[in-house]
């Protein structure tokens, strides 16, 4: 009798350890099922019944929680940050000269950014944001003939 209980307790600990290591909700369902099976082990010595309770409770926990998590992820979209694609196409001024392949500083919409460019751009020149790489703007020089969008 106690062997079954210890087995399910070890399974709970193992599933929780896997869950803590991954933080991706991959084994919490099985930890819930193992807890139900451990509770069942107090009332019946049959390992077959305990395993059936484990399987059924794990499946129910999975079936109930996955749709809820999918809805939660759809409702909570990641926030728009300063480095978002909304910055693409905006123009600014070079604060610290940008050397080819080396970062410099630019000001776009009143905010200072680290920026990179494929060509050297001197301090004071006008730039246009072509892309965003994390918190670094990828910029191109703006020529007088370039129209502002």
Backbone bond lengths (Angstrom), bond angles and torsions (degrees), N, CA, C in turn:
res aa  C-N    CA-C-N  psi(-1)  N-CA   C-N-CA  omega(-1)  CA-C   N-CA-C  phi
1 X - - - 1.448 - - 1.519 111.48 -
2 X 1.319 116.72 -47.09 1.465 119.20 -177.22 1.526 112.00 -72.02
3 X 1.339 116.17 -26.35 1.457 119.14 178.34 1.531 110.68 -61.83
4 X 1.334 116.52 -41.97 1.468 120.76 179.62 1.530 110.55 -62.64
5 X 1.320 115.82 -44.79 1.463 120.34 -178.70 1.521 110.80 -62.48
6 X 1.320 117.05 -43.38 1.468 121.43 179.11 1.526 110.29 -65.96
7 X 1.332 116.34 -37.74 1.468 120.54 177.39 1.530 110.52 -60.48
8 X 1.330 117.21 -47.22 1.462 120.09 -179.06 1.526 111.28 -69.50
9 X 1.325 117.34 -35.10 1.468 120.15 176.31 1.530 110.29 -63.47
10 X 1.330 117.23 -41.72 1.465 120.83 177.03 1.534 110.65 -64.00
11 X 1.336 116.54 -37.71 1.465 120.18 178.62 1.531 110.09 -65.22
12 X 1.334 116.78 -42.19 1.472 120.24 178.25 1.516 109.80 -59.34
13 X 1.316 117.11 -48.55 1.470 121.09 -179.23 1.526 110.43 -61.18
14 X 1.327 117.11 -42.44 1.471 120.42 -179.56 1.532 111.16 -64.61
15 X 1.334 117.29 -44.59 1.465 120.18 179.97 1.526 111.43 -65.32
16 X 1.312 116.99 -38.81 1.472 119.91 177.76 1.523 110.45 -67.60
17 X 1.329 117.92 -37.79 1.465 120.79 177.94 1.523 110.59 -64.26
18 X 1.324 117.11 -41.53 1.471 120.51 177.53 1.521 109.68 -63.93
19 X 1.324 117.14 -42.37 1.460 121.10 179.33 1.516 111.32 -62.91
20 X 1.321 116.31 -42.29 1.466 120.14 179.42 1.522 111.36 -65.62
21 X 1.317 116.96 -32.95 1.461 120.55 -179.17 1.525 112.12 -75.77
22 X 1.335 117.71 -29.60 1.455 119.47 -175.32 1.518 113.67 -102.18
23 X 1.304 119.10 -30.74 1.465 124.92 -175.99 1.534 112.16 49.65
24 X 1.313 116.37 35.49 1.464 120.04 -178.70 1.520 112.18 -122.44
25 X 1.317 117.77 15.31 1.463 122.75 -178.92 1.530 111.67 51.90
26 X 1.325 115.24 58.03 1.451 119.75 179.41 1.521 112.62 -106.92
27 X 1.322 118.37 -21.21 1.461 118.53 -176.30 1.524 113.90 -133.39
28 X 1.307 117.95 2.00 1.462 119.69 -179.61 1.519 110.50 -62.47
29 X 1.332 117.55 -31.62 1.467 121.84 179.05 1.523 110.33 -62.15
30 X 1.319 115.87 -39.27 1.451 120.68 -179.25 1.530 111.34 -74.17
31 X 1.320 117.05 -30.92 1.470 120.06 175.53 1.527 109.47 -65.23
32 X 1.330 117.29 -39.79 1.470 121.10 176.98 1.526 109.72 -64.62
33 X 1.318 117.18 -44.13 1.467 121.18 178.08 1.518 111.87 -63.33
34 X 1.327 117.08 -39.89 1.467 120.36 178.89 1.526 110.73 -67.01
35 X 1.323 117.33 -35.07 1.471 120.32 177.30 1.528 109.91 -65.49
36 X 1.325 117.34 -41.46 1.463 120.48 177.39 1.528 110.41 -65.05
37 X 1.327 117.37 -40.42 1.464 120.83 178.40 1.531 110.64 -66.08
38 X 1.320 117.42 -37.58 1.463 120.21 177.50 1.531 109.86 -64.29
39 X 1.321 116.45 -41.99 1.467 120.14 177.15 1.525 110.26 -62.04
40 X 1.332 116.92 -39.94 1.461 121.74 177.79 1.522 111.11 -64.25
41 X 1.326 117.68 -32.42 1.473 120.82 -179.04 1.526 112.16 -64.64
42 X 1.319 117.88 -18.60 1.465 120.74 176.20 1.535 111.18 -73.53
43 X 1.349 116.58 -23.17 1.456 120.88 -173.75 1.525 114.13 -107.33
44 X 1.342 117.10 -22.12 1.470 119.31 -179.77 1.527 110.05 -143.40
45 X 1.321 116.64 138.67 1.468 119.22 177.78 1.535 112.81 -83.31
46 X 1.319 118.16 -3.28 1.457 122.22 -175.92 1.535 110.75 -74.11
47 X 1.322 114.66 113.80 1.464 119.81 178.46 1.529 111.20 -66.89
48 X 1.332 117.34 -29.23 1.461 121.55 178.02 1.522 111.72 -64.74
49 X 1.321 117.36 -43.61 1.459 121.16 178.13 1.528 109.81 -66.33
50 X 1.320 116.17 -42.01 1.468 120.24 179.16 1.536 110.65 -61.33
51 X 1.335 116.43 -42.38 1.466 120.58 179.51 1.531 110.31 -66.17
52 X 1.339 117.06 -37.45 1.465 120.18 177.99 1.527 110.37 -65.29
53 X 1.336 117.17 -41.78 1.469 120.87 177.42 1.534 109.20 -62.87
54 X 1.321 116.48 -42.35 1.467 120.62 177.63 1.529 110.77 -57.03
55 X 1.318 117.24 -49.22 1.467 121.87 -177.16 1.524 111.46 -65.69
56 X 1.320 116.94 -45.22 1.469 120.13 -176.65 1.528 110.62 -67.87
57 X 1.325 118.21 -46.64 1.463 120.78 -178.67 1.533 110.58 -66.14
58 X 1.320 117.94 -39.36 1.468 120.74 176.90 1.525 110.64 -61.49
59 X 1.327 117.19 -43.80 1.462 121.13 -179.65 1.525 111.10 -65.75
60 X 1.329 116.95 -41.03 1.465 120.18 179.04 1.530 110.30 -65.31
61 X 1.327 116.92 -44.39 1.471 120.05 179.00 1.525 110.49 -60.41
62 X 1.310 116.51 -42.56 1.461 120.75 178.57 1.525 110.66 -64.78
63 X 1.334 117.37 -45.29 1.463 121.44 -177.69 1.525 112.30 -66.22
64 X 1.324 117.40 -31.83 1.461 120.39 -179.03 1.528 111.25 -79.99
65 X 1.310 117.57 -39.84 1.460 120.15 -171.65 1.527 114.87 -86.26
66 X 1.308 119.96 -32.59 1.467 120.72 -176.28 1.527 112.40 -60.86
67 X 1.332 120.69 -47.10 1.472 118.50 177.63 1.528 112.58 -61.45
68 X 1.323 116.30 -36.78 1.467 120.08 177.78 1.526 110.59 -63.39
69 X 1.318 117.25 -43.12 1.466 120.79 179.63 1.522 111.45 -66.73
70 X 1.328 117.43 -37.80 1.467 120.63 178.80 1.522 109.69 -63.47
71 X 1.336 116.95 -44.97 1.468 119.86 177.45 1.518 110.83 -62.95
72 X 1.310 117.88 -40.05 1.470 121.67 -179.22 1.526 110.86 -63.31
73 X 1.307 117.36 -40.47 1.472 120.33 -179.96 1.520 111.31 -69.49
74 X 1.339 118.59 -32.37 1.455 121.15 179.32 1.521 111.05 -73.42
75 X 1.321 117.67 -35.28 1.459 121.61 -178.29 1.525 110.78 -73.15
76 X 1.321 117.74 -40.40 1.457 122.25 -175.36 1.525 110.49 -98.53
77 X 1.296 115.32 83.58 1.465 120.23 177.70 1.517 108.65 -78.08
78 X 1.334 117.86 152.99 1.459 119.52 179.96 1.526 110.94 -61.76
79 X 1.324 116.65 143.85 1.458 119.67 -177.74 1.529 111.98 -69.43
80 X 1.309 115.50 153.01 1.451 121.06 175.30 1.526 107.05 -77.43
81 X 1.314 116.72 129.25 1.460 120.97 -179.98 1.518 109.63 -112.30
82 X 1.328 115.55 172.99 1.460 119.71 178.75 1.520 111.78 -60.39
83 X 1.320 117.39 -29.07 1.457 120.97 -179.26 1.513 112.52 -90.56
84 X 1.303 117.25 18.29 1.458 120.49 -176.97 1.523 111.05 -75.05
85 X 1.313 116.68 169.14 1.464 120.47 177.48 1.531 113.42 -61.41
86 X 1.337 118.45 -11.30 1.461 119.96 177.20 1.532 111.60 -63.59
87 X 1.327 116.90 -19.48 1.464 122.22 179.98 1.534 111.01 -78.54
88 X 1.313 117.85 -22.88 1.463 121.81 -177.28 1.522 109.74 -62.88
89 X 1.341 115.28 132.83 1.454 121.65 179.89 1.523 113.31 93.98
90 X 1.315 117.73 -13.40 1.467 120.52 179.53 1.526 109.35 -77.99
91 X 1.329 114.92 155.06 1.462 120.16 179.98 1.519 110.09 -109.08
92 X 1.320 114.46 157.13 1.450 120.22 179.66 1.507 110.87 -158.23
93 X 1.335 115.37 -167.69 1.459 122.51 -176.63 1.523 109.46 -125.18
94 X 1.326 116.17 142.71 1.460 121.36 177.84 1.531 108.53 -77.67
95 X 1.335 116.87 124.18 1.464 122.11 177.72 1.519 111.51 -91.86
96 X 1.326 116.94 -39.73 1.467 122.91 176.55 1.520 106.34 -128.86
97 X 1.319 116.51 128.81 1.467 121.61 -173.98 1.533 111.70 -48.80
98 X 1.317 114.31 141.75 1.462 121.09 178.86 1.516 107.82 -104.85
99 X 1.314 116.29 121.16 1.464 121.49 175.42 1.526 107.98 -92.37
100 X 1.304 116.89 153.11 1.457 121.57 -178.56 1.534 110.12 -56.06
101 X 1.322 116.59 116.24 1.456 121.59 178.23 1.516 114.83 84.64
102 X 1.339 117.75 -11.61 1.461 121.43 179.91 1.527 109.41 -108.22
103 X 1.320 117.27 146.89 1.461 118.97 -177.91 1.521 113.35 -74.44
104 X 1.309 114.77 152.27 1.454 123.39 172.94 1.520 107.59 -135.73
105 X 1.341 117.33 -165.70 1.467 120.93 179.39 1.522 109.36 -124.24
106 X 1.330 116.04 141.16 1.457 121.76 176.09 1.527 108.98 -133.53
107 X 1.326 115.28 161.00 1.462 120.71 173.68 1.522 107.35 -118.60
108 X 1.333 115.41 122.92 1.462 122.58 178.60 1.519 107.05 -130.91
109 X 1.323 116.58 126.48 1.473 122.54 -178.94 1.523 112.32 53.58
110 X 1.332 116.79 36.84 1.452 121.21 176.83 1.513 114.65 80.27
111 X 1.325 118.21 2.39 1.460 121.85 179.13 1.519 110.37 -111.98
112 X 1.333 115.95 140.44 1.460 120.94 177.30 1.524 109.27 -86.83
113 X 1.339 115.25 136.00 1.456 121.93 -178.39 1.511 110.48 -131.47
114 X 1.315 116.02 152.90 1.449 120.47 166.32 1.524 105.36 -81.34
115 X 1.338 116.67 140.04 1.460 119.67 -176.31 1.519 110.90 -141.11
116 X 1.338 114.71 152.86 1.459 122.08 174.80 1.518 108.07 -128.98
117 X 1.334 114.82 154.74 1.463 120.44 177.21 1.523 108.41 -146.32
118 X 1.323 115.28 157.41 1.468 119.99 177.96 1.517 111.63 -76.60
119 X 1.322 116.94 -23.38 1.463 121.44 178.85 1.519 108.76 -121.77
120 X 1.310 116.40 157.94 1.465 120.90 178.21 1.524 109.68 -68.93
121 X 1.340 115.88 137.47 1.467 121.65 178.28 1.521 107.18 -129.86
122 X 1.328 118.22 123.36 1.463 120.60 -176.30 1.531 112.37 -74.89
123 X 1.327 114.96 161.33 1.457 121.45 176.74 1.527 109.57 -60.73
124 X 1.324 115.93 139.48 1.460 121.55 178.98 1.516 114.16 89.70
125 X 1.333 117.96 -11.99 1.468 120.88 -178.76 1.527 110.35 -73.60
126 X 1.330 115.58 154.66 1.457 121.54 175.87 1.529 109.17 -84.20
127 X 1.325 115.57 141.45 1.469 120.69 178.84 1.519 109.29 -130.83
128 X 1.332 114.11 164.28 1.457 121.94 173.71 1.529 106.76 -127.78
129 X 1.321 117.10 135.81 1.467 121.50 -179.42 1.522 108.73 -77.50
130 X 1.333 115.54 119.46 1.460 121.01 -179.34 1.524 112.01 -94.16
131 X 1.348 116.68 -31.40 1.464 120.19 -177.67 1.519 107.95 -163.32
132 X 1.327 115.78 170.34 1.454 122.23 178.13 1.522 107.60 -126.63
133 X 1.331 116.76 131.70 1.460 122.82 177.28 1.520 107.16 -122.92
134 X 1.329 116.75 91.28 1.462 120.62 -175.21 1.516 108.99 69.23
135 X 1.345 115.93 -117.30 1.465 120.74 178.23 1.522 111.22 -106.33
136 X 1.319 116.53 16.99 1.468 121.82 -179.76 1.521 108.68 -113.13
137 X 1.322 115.60 129.18 1.458 120.10 177.78 1.518 109.71 -87.49
138 X 1.310 116.72 137.94 1.457 122.24 173.94 1.523 105.30 -101.01
139 X 1.319 116.17 117.20 1.463 120.86 -169.97 1.518 112.17 -120.61
140 X 1.329 114.20 160.92 1.465 122.04 174.61 1.524 106.87 -130.52
141 X 1.325 117.24 150.05 1.467 118.56 178.68 1.515 111.25 -69.29
142 X 1.330 116.11 147.59 1.457 122.08 176.43 1.517 107.04 -99.89
143 X 1.317 116.08 125.09 1.466 120.64 178.08 1.529 108.22 -95.62
144 X 1.288 117.34 158.81 1.459 122.23 -177.49 1.519 112.11 -55.54
145 X 1.330 117.43 -33.33 1.459 120.75 -176.28 1.528 111.59 -81.43
146 X 1.348 117.92 -8.59 1.453 121.34 -178.95 1.503 110.20 -74.02
147 X 1.304 117.79 128.88 1.461 120.50 179.87 1.514 110.30 -81.62
148 X 1.315 115.46 147.30 1.462 121.44 179.24 1.512 108.05 -91.71
149 X 1.342 116.91 130.23 1.464 121.54 -179.26 1.490 110.58 -86.73
